[in-house]
Amino acid sequence: MTDTLRQVHAADQATPGRPRAEGTALILLGIVLIAANLRLSVSATGALLDQLGSSLHLGSGVESFLTAVWPLAFAVGGVSGSWLARRYTAGTVIMWAVAVLALGQVVHSLHDTPALVFGSVLAGLGIALANVLLPVVVRQYFPDKVGPVTGLYAMVLSAGAAFAALASVPVSEHTHNVDAGLAVWVVPAVIGLVAWIAARPQRAAHPTNAAVAAPAAHLPLRQLARSPLAWSMALLFGLQSTGAYVVMGWLPTVLSDAGMSASKAGVVLSAIFFIGIPINYAAPHFGARMRDPRPLLTGLSLASTIGFTGLILAPNSLVWLWAFILSFGMATFPLVLALFPLRGGTPEGTAALSTFSQSVGYLIATTAPLGFGLLHDATGSWTVPLLLIVVATVLQAVVGLYVASPRRGTVS
């Protein structure tokens, strides 16, 4: 993070008409603190799913919905990101998004099934808008550092998910209250909100660079709907999200059914994210600089294929090996994020492509965690659901070969 800050300061001081260094440094800090919050609730809910089910007497259908509600909320909330950013600026929308996230975390920590579901939806909507618009802020304020800055916030996002997976179960056990394992994550959301308000990205631009501070120009989503590249980006995002949300939502339950304790299953989930911290930084950093990122994207996709296959063959005895390999597979997410500014071309193109791809992609991904649990109930085993995820990771690699080709242009 220190190196990235130094690079940002140097670039800002050397380029006339760019946002002042002190402004961009605050914005970078705000990006980091908000990114730390973007998977806390998701990871905590997955780690506590068994305990929540027992405490609230949830049926398998409700548990499946709780794992699917995140990508569903991301799909619904994300579609409005481009329009809201055009009307109010990306910085302003992100501020309100984090406030909604914090409110949702408060609501879903109440000991009540409707509150758990509704609070998760609220938190998911807040995360959705931040997911869609953080790449826009990166493209606006750090156009020459897209890879390093994307890698930085992806690395912090992974660290937040890891910490939530590791700490949520111990917090609930220490307090003898499963809801405390959810409520504790309101605190970092408030800290991120305060930091973002202090950074004021919508006003931090130099007066001579009004285009940066102004709302983005409009690129209609219907224009993207005619673009094979945009649909391919959406499919790629949806396929990588499919595997990611199965890991975050169902892995602890899969491991518990294989004979592992809930606390150890949470440690395994957190290990995937902790190991992935440097990988999540390196993948977009190098991917954005590579002339042809296809080998990197294919390798990460195949890591997911191997990891999920391993969970079928030896879910307990070799679990640490599969956790290590899946850490590489999960790094597909930040690499795809780095492709948004590169394939978007302009800030407005990035906003539209990010909105379109994440909304459609998360809608695709919604079926995975929901169907994953229902398939388990129908077959009495995790084998068939895991096999379908293996197929999705192979398809992800194929689509990635198209999207990451150096012959592909931009949508704008």
Summary of the structure (lengths in Angstrom):
residues: 412
radius of gyration: 20.0
end to end distance: 31.1
largest distance: 63.7
contacts: 1654
relative contact order: 0.16
helix: 80%
strand: 0%
